[in-house]
Amino acid sequence: MDSLDAYAERKLAALEGRNLRRVLVPTRREDGVHLWREGRRLVSFSCNDYLGLAHDPRLVQAAQEALRAHGAGAAASRLVTGDHPLLGELEARLAAFKGAQACCIFGSGYLANMGILATFAGANDLVLLDELVHSSLWSGAKLSGARVLTFAHNDVDHLRALLQAHRHEHPHCIVATDGVFSMDGDLAPVGDLLATCSAHDSWLLVDDAHGIGVINEGRGAAHGHDVPLQMGTLSKALGSYGGYVCASKPVVDYLKTRARTLVYSTGLPPASVAAALAALEIVEHEPQRVAEPLRKAQLFTQLMDLPQATSSIVPVIVGDATRAVALSRALADEGFLVGAIRPPTVPLGTSRLRITFSAAHEDEDIRSLASALRRALEAQA
Ligand SMILES: Cc1ncc(COP(=O)(O)O)c(C=O)c1O
């Protein structure tokens, strides 16, 4: 019989052999763009802190005050004693910002997606996922026990064909997509997806983890469309931690009584909620800052002769995992942190550099990165 250790060692060796083993690297962020790793100070193009808010003094102060006043942890699930009043305040602010009736805050974006899908889809239902959606939507779909089918990336015709073939076999159907795709940076065709869902009596879930604070004046990729489930996270552009969904009041009320990842998980620490409230205030009142990540991404795509960026995420797809890792190392040697993304995070043969842009980057940082990347690509050619 396999011992647990032998099993783990065998699996690790197999991953190592394909250059797919991942390791944690202790990293200390110094501000919105600089960080320390393995004794080196690097300019990061890998963080999702798109507005540079995680270190903003206003967020830090709000978190410090909440920490002192309310303690470090929430002590219990929101349904027990963990429903700090700041959560209700943030939910009301987020719902108003997103133009929704109500909002429900979860412990993280991952927990939100799992909770939403498993609450509104069950064993007899159908969940249709864009093939490139985030792992948390796959996990939620699995947890729901529903039949799960995928449609080709951003392919509304394929979605329609699947709905025509299978919608009638199930009482309910949820279609889920990222609003901004986390590894590709492209946007979902939200209007067309919504129209297709309406025509086939299905509910649309848009995960705007990378859209909130960046796209459509910060309101996200689903803004302007009547999407019934608008999910997002507090942990990227909003610089804090936690997840949310904006929806109608009955939908939110039902989630608050049934979503297992909300009911059976400790509420967010009040300090994280206070920081997110301060971030939302900034997003609402500083439109120039909100416009910067996309402008910077577009400066980079222009310098690199890449298709124009549509979000703060730009992929440079190189195919082979070893090549992506070598490019990432070469950039680190020049002072830049750019992550190499490999399978299973992205499909086989599409390993890439994933480059993210923040309002906190200087244009000069972007020009230097573009030159360094050109040199690294030429050295590999
Ligand atoms: C598209 C997408 N959805 C959901 C999540 C999960 O959000 P969180 O980090 O708040 O758990 C992420 C983050 O990695 C993401 O990229």
The ligand as an SDF file (V2000), in Angstrom:
LIG
                    3D

 16 16  0  0  0  0  0  0  0  0999 V2000
  -11.6330   35.6540  -11.3130 C   0  0  0  0  0  0  0  0  0  0  0  0
  -11.4290   35.3930   -9.8600 C   0  0  0  0  0  0  0  0  0  0  0  0
  -12.4730   35.0450   -9.1060 N   0  0  0  0  0  0  0  0  0  0  0  0
  -12.3550   34.8140   -7.7970 C   0  0  0  0  0  0  0  0  0  0  0  0
  -11.1430   34.9270   -7.1660 C   0  0  0  0  0  0  0  0  0  0  0  0
  -11.0490   34.6290   -5.7030 C   0  0  0  0  0  0  0  0  0  0  0  0
  -11.0780   35.7990   -4.9850 O   0  0  0  0  0  0  0  0  0  0  0  0
  -10.3400   35.8640   -3.5600 P   0  0  0  0  0  0  0  0  0  0  0  0
   -8.8920   36.0170   -3.8410 O   0  0  0  0  0  0  0  0  0  0  0  0
  -10.9700   37.0420   -2.8890 O   0  0  0  0  0  0  0  0  0  0  0  0
  -10.6450   34.5680   -2.8620 O   0  0  0  0  0  0  0  0  0  0  0  0
  -10.0280   35.3060   -7.9000 C   0  0  0  0  0  0  0  0  0  0  0  0
   -8.7250   35.4850   -7.2100 C   0  0  0  0  0  0  0  0  0  0  0  0
   -7.7660   34.8920   -7.3290 O   0  0  0  0  0  0  0  0  0  0  0  0
  -10.1600   35.5280   -9.2780 C   0  0  0  0  0  0  0  0  0  0  0  0
   -9.0940   35.8350  -10.0290 O   0  0  0  0  0  0  0  0  0  0  0  0
  1  2  1  0
  2  3  1  0
  2 15  2  0
  3  4  2  0
  4  5  1  0
  5  6  1  0
  5 12  2  0
  6  7  1  0
  7  8  1  0
  8  9  2  0
  8 10  1  0
  8 11  1  0
 12 13  1  0
 12 15  1  0
 13 14  2  0
 15 16  1  0
M  END
$$$$
